[in-house]
Amino acid sequence: MRATIIAASPGVGKSYLGRKHKNVLDLESSPFRYAGAGLEELSAEERKGLNHLGGENPRWPQNYIDALLENIDLYDIVLIPPPHENFKAQEIWDYLATHNIKAFIAVPSIESLETVFARMQGRSNKFIAYMRESYPLLLEELKTNKSFYNIIKILDGEFLEDTLIRLGFVLV
């Protein structure tokens, strides 16, 4: 059985969901995209958003696509980055579209952005400032530029887990 692929942006609880549920994989893109020199001492949470360190991996994005394909039959849900230039993941989404692999995008409401930013504690101040500036535009683009994916609306006060439970996705 193929996993349900769900993209979600920072601060909505992807990492928590992946750690808590054995049938959910949070396929974080940074370890695939960046060479990682100088990141070894940082926690996974601290590494998020530090994409300039170590330089880009020359195998990106094929190495990520390969990992997605290796795991798509092992989990019920695989979490990936959204198809937006902020996340440099458009090639991944192009691959999904070309191979007719359906996906969802979980989008927080504009009203819940302050809650989302508060959840980003522990990440770099530069990353949080960048997301604070670009998040409203990101939300609008994701809502209006959909092609083959469906939008999952994360309500104010909800984490991604709450939303998936509300919508009937199976989490074990």
Secondary structure, DSSP 8 states (H G I E B T S, - for coil): ---EEEEE-TTSSHHHHHHH-TTEEE--SHHHHB--TT-TTS-HHHHTT-TTTT-B-TTTTHHHHHHHHHHTTT-SEEEE--SSGGGT-HHHHHHHHHTT--EEEEEE-GGGHHHHHHHTTTS-HHHHHHHHHHHHHHHHHHHHS-SSEEEEEE-TT--HHHHHHHTT----
